[in-house]
Amino acid sequence: MITFFKLIRIQNLLIIALVQYLMRYAIMLPILQLKGFELQMNNLDFFLLVLSTSLLAAAAYVINDYFDQKSDMINRPNEVVIGKGINRRWSMFFHLLLNGIAIIIGFYLSYKIGKYKLAILYLIVPGLLWYYSTFFKKKLMIGNFVLAGFVALVPLLVPLFEIPLLRKTYNSGIIQLNIDFENLFIWILSFAFFTFMMTMILVLIKDISNKEGDIESRRKTLPIVYGVKTTKTVIYFLAFITIASSFYLIITRMFDVVTLIYYILAILIPFALLIIQLAKTDSSNDFKHIEIYPKIIMFSGIAYTLIVYLLIKFPDFNLHVLQ
């Protein structure tokens, strides 16, 4: 069982679940309540949404390890599960099973809310993640965008399945509701964009640290095609865009002392450390130690949802909220 949990990255699945619950209860719920609305998806259905998202991710981890076995034996031999603890046939069975359950749940939820087009996501996402492992990952930057796009989809799924139910319930106030949804989507999209950018940075750092194994697997990653120096430059650029966009959001949407202090301590300082470590690191093996910084920044960005919740519930602590 421990080997299976290692294969599906149980710690990452718990983070996915946490992100979706935070989007629902720390962002959507308080913003809706400010305007007199309530969440409409029941707790069981939301749990199923979180479960289906986690199952899709788990299936993606399995198939990725299945096709990465050769390169992982070079890059991360101590983390290899397939071929050691779990044989290849069983791993493929787990992949199909996890995807199958996720698709069934996705079709049920799409039917339940009356938005059948959303069910297509549960066919497209497994397909893209399969091709990510077999094809896209070997193409320059395409695999990076596909993976980052899936990570960004995690918070977006919450309003995608909630809003149709809100429209049904509050149909008489549809004009006001549309205004509230615009504000709501700005927040959810901001978190999605932040996770997208941080995933891009993390994956590029991993591409540098995995360079030797990727060469063996004939992949065309940025460090292999254009070199480590160019890859660093791209990471610096992505970091600048992420810092600038998040700071713009703070200034225009939620500027207060608590947020500013949190931003400096939890976002800017880790970014500064990341950039410093990148600048002075040259060996591919040493880049494995730098991977912790984008993970910390991403976690801090998601944890900011709790600050948003507190500032909305206790407005006396801020200067202005949700302008």
N, C-alpha and C positions, 0 to 999 in steps of 0.2 A: 504493500500500500504506500509506503514511504517513497519507493521508487516511482510509482505512478504519479504521486503528488509532485515529485521533482520533475517528471516529464512534462506535466501540464502547467508547471510554474504556479503552484497554488498561491504563493505570496503575491504574484502579479494579479491573479484572479480576484483576490481579496481587495486589492487596490482598485481594480475596475469596479467592483461592487460598491466600494466606499465612494468613489467618484460619482457614480450615478445616484446614490442616496444623498450625497451632499448637494448635487444639482437640484434634486427634488425638494429636499427639506430645508436647505440653507439658502438657496437662491430663489427657486420658483415659488415655494409656499409663502415666504414673507413678502415678496414683491406682489404676489396676487392678493394677499390679505390687505396690503396697503390700499388697494382699490376695491375691497369688499368682495373678492372672489375666493373660492376654495378649490383645492385640487379635486379632480373627479375620478381619476383611475383608482380603483380600490387597492388595498395593500397587497392582496394575493396576486393580482395581475401585474402590479409593479415588480413584485418579487420575481415573477416569471420573466419579465422583461430583463431584469438584472441577470437572472440565471441564463437566459438565452444568449445575452451578450458575452457572459463569462464562458459559456460552452463554445461559442464561435472562436474566442481567443484561445481556449484550451486546444481545440482542434488545430488551430493555426500553429501553435507551439509544437504539437506532435508532428505534423507534416513537415514543418521546417527542420526539426531535428532528424527526421527520416532522410531528407535529401541532403542535409548538412553533415552527415555522419563522418564523411571523409575529411572535410576541412576542420570540423570540430576536434578530431583526433590530433590535429596539429596545433590549432589555436587554443583550445580549452579541453585538453584530454581528461581532466578531473571532473568535468561537468557532463561528459557523454553518458547517456542512459541507454539509448537504443543500441542493441548489439551487445550490451553488457547486462543490464538488469532486465530489459524487456526486448524480446526478439522483434524483428522487422515486421513479421506478419501480424503479430498482436498490436503493434503500434499503428498499422494501417487500419485494423479493425476499430481501434479506439478512435481514430480520426473520423471514420465514417459514422460511427455511433454518436459521437459528440455533435457532429454537424447535423446528423439526422434529427436528434432531439431538439436542437436549436431551431431548425427549420420548422418542425411541427409546432413548437411554441410560437414562433414568429407568425405563422399562418393563423394560428388561433387568436393571437392578440390583434392582428390586422382585421380579422373578421369581427372581433369583439368591438372594436372602435369604429368599424365601418369604413376603414381606409385600406382597401385591398392592395393598392399600389405599394404600400409599405412592405407587403410580403415579398416583393421583388428583391428588397434589400437582403433578405435571408437566402436568396439564391445567388445574388451578385457577389456579396461579401465572401462567402466560402470559395467561390470561383476565383476571385481576385487573389485571395490569400493562397490558394493552391498554385496559381500561376506566379505568384510572388516567389514561392519556394522553388519552383521548377524552371522559371523563365525570367521573370522581371528582375529577380535578385542578381542575375548575371549581366544585366544591362545597366549602362551608366546612369545613375541617379533615379531611374524609373522605380526600382524596388524601394528606394528610400521614400519616395513620394507615396507609394501605395501603403507602406507600413505606417507612415505618419498620418495618412488620411484615415486609416482604420482607427488609430488611437484618438484622433479628433472626433470621430463619429461616436465614440463612447458617451461623452456628455450630451451630444446633439440628439441621441435617441430618446432622451427623457422628454424634451418638449415635443418632439415629433409624434410621440404616442399620447401625450397628455392634451395637447392643444385641440385635436378634433373633438374630444369629450367636453372640453371647456366651451367650445363653440355650440355644441348641442344644448348644453345646460343653460348658457347665458345668451341664447340667440336674440332675446329682446334687447340686449345691450351690446349688440354686435359692433357698433361704431366705437364705443368706449373700449370694448374688449380688444379691438384691433390695435388701438393706441397702446394699451397695456402690453400686448404681445410684442409690439415693436421694441419696447423697452426691455422686455424679458429676453428676447432673442439677442439683443445687443450684449447682454451679460453672458448668456450661454455661449454665443459665438466667440466672445472674447476669451473665455476659458478654453474653448475648442481650438482657437487659433494659437493660444499659448502652448497647449499640449502638442499641437502640430509642430511648432517651431522647436520646442525643446526635444521632441522625438527626432527631428531632423539633425539637430546638433549631436544628440547621443549616438545616433546611428553612424554619423560621419566619424565620430571618435572611435566607435567600434570598428569601422572599416579600416582605420589606420592600425589599430591593435591587431586586427585579423588579417593583415596584409599578406603574410606568408601563406596561410591556409587558403586564402582567396586566390592567390596566384596559382596554387596547386589545383584549384577547382576551375581555373580559367574564367574567373569573373572579371568584369570590367568596372571595378569600383573607382571612385574619384582618386584615392591615393595611388592606385596602380596605374591609371591612365595619365594623370597629370601631376602626380607626386604629392608627398606629404605637405610640402610648403604651400602649394596651391590649396590643398584641402583645409589647412589651417586658416588661410585667408577667407575661404568660404564660411568657415565656422565663425570667424570674427564678424563677418558681415551679417550672418544670421543672428548672432548675439546682439549686435547693434540694433537690428530691426526689432527684435523681441523686447529689448530694454526701452527703446523709443516708443513702441506701440503701447506697452504696458504703462509707461509713464503718462502718455497721452490720455489713456483711459482714466487714470487716477485724477488727472487735472480736470478732465471734462465731465466725468461721471460721479466720482466719489472722493472728493478731496477733503481730507481731515487729518488731524495730527496722528491718530492711531494708525491709519493707513500709511501715512508717509514714513513713520518710524518702522513699521513692519516691512515696507517696501525696501528701505535702506538696509535693514538687518538681514532680511530673509531672501531678498532677490539681488540687490546690487552687490553686496559684499561677496556672496557665493559666485556671482558672475565675474567679479574682479579676480577672485582666486582661480576660477576656471581659466580666464584669459592669461593670467600670470603663469600657471602651470603649462598651458599650451605653448606659450612663448619659449619656455626654457626646456621643453621635452622634445627629444629627437628620436629616441629608440622606440620602435613599435611596441615592444613589451611593456615599456613604462606607461604607455597610453591607457592600459587597463586600469591603472590607479586613478586616472582622470575621469573615468566614467561615472564616478560617484558624484561629481559636481552637478552635471545636468539632472541627475536623479534627485538631488537635494533641492535644486531650483524648481523642478517640476512639482515635487511634493509641497514645497512652500507655496507655489502658485495655487494649487488645489486647496491647501489648508486655508488660504485667504477667504474661502467661502464662509468659514466660521466667523471671521472678522466681519464680513458683510452681514451675516445674520445678526450678530450682536449689535452692530451699528444701526441696523433697521429697528431692532426690538428696543434698543436703548438709545434713542436719537440725541439725548443730552450729551453724549460722549463725542459727538462729531460736529464739524463746522457746517457741512451741508451734505445731504444724502440723496442719491438718485435724482440728480438734477435733470 
